[in-house]
Amino acid sequence: MKYALLKEERRSIRLIGLMLILITSLSFGDTKIEFMHYQFLEPGKKEIMDELISKFESENPGIKVTKTPVPLADIPKVLSTRIAGNNPPDISVMSTITSKAIALGWLEPLNDYIDFSSVKGMLCSAWDEEAKGPDGKYYVFVQENMPHQMFYNKRLFAEAGLNVPTTIEEFFDAAKKLTKGNQQYGYFIVTNPAETGRMFMDISRWVYAYDGRWSRNNVLTLNEPNVIKAVEMYKKIYDSKVVPWGTDKGTSRELFWNGKIAMAFEGPYFYEWIRANNPSLLSDIGTAPVPFPSHLCAAENLYLGIPKNAPNKQAAMKFLNFLIRKDIQQWYIEKTCIEGALTGMASTAFLNANPWYKPFIGAKTRSTTIEGFSEYQTEISQIVTNQLGQVLYNNKSAKTAMDDAQKEALELVSRQNK
């Protein structure tokens, strides 16, 4: 009798579960959510995104995802135009429009739909940057968090009898000892202001090394003392000839994976680039935290947002709830070698197979996006790199250059706000 009752209870539980699944599916019917992203155009990443979406659709048969590919550079214009025209996608990658979209109230708050308490203490550092609004709620979802750490050539270090640097002083000493005329260099940085985005990333690394900021509390700080100190170090590196002069970043990267440069500060994707371009070098590759006193490294963050006037917000939020699940986060990092919304998701098996990845886990990061001024990112980056070029080539003092950059940037913002 007791066994029969237990059997009946189990049958009832199964029926309730099936009913809940059916109700959930019926609540969405044949809902289609539009997902706008530049990664749908990227070989390699496109296939991963396709697989991710297929996994979601198989678990949610009442929802289909329509993929809208848009080039990265066009995302801000396309998204703002579609939101203004009351025809937004349900989910969109945010690009440089993140801060503006939050400030103007374009996006739906995520806290009303996602239980963040279930992942308390696991959110990666990118959530503390552009993701929050003035009310403390999250308005964008961290798809990817890519810290830039140090890659180094173990063979070149061994030949020079050097240990991996853990301070800026040790780094600078190693860079000098690893440089051999124009045959081998210790490090590389962008030295041509025409490579605006890449040069801004490189100088940002040194700004964060000294705990500097491009802005604080939505006030531009291009000429604060720590920024000036970083520019002075950039000039010192350049003048010491431990980096190749006159080469673009693409060429410098080629020199690294051909064993001609000993150290590079790059994101985790750099390992796959080495594999693709010179797999024989992989046995010589080591990784370590950037040797900065602030223990802060530059990062590239990738955010997703759901517009307030999106036609299928509930279904779109269901996708983000799927994406933040621990099993999906683990799957994502193992597919991409890039940390997602949650930190510490790499399995022991993954780390044993990829020991180079360890410095990237839970790294203390800072995005190069100018907080509070992301809509002016391109123009302010150009102002900064032009002034940096004056420091490198014309020996303009770092303080004068950054004072001028601050003045130019403030004038730019003032003009745009009139």
Order of alpha helices (4+ residues) and beta strands (2+ residues): alpha-beta-alpha-beta-alpha-beta-alpha-beta-beta-alpha-alpha-alpha-beta-beta-alpha-alpha-beta-alpha-beta-beta-alpha-alpha-alpha-beta-alpha-alpha
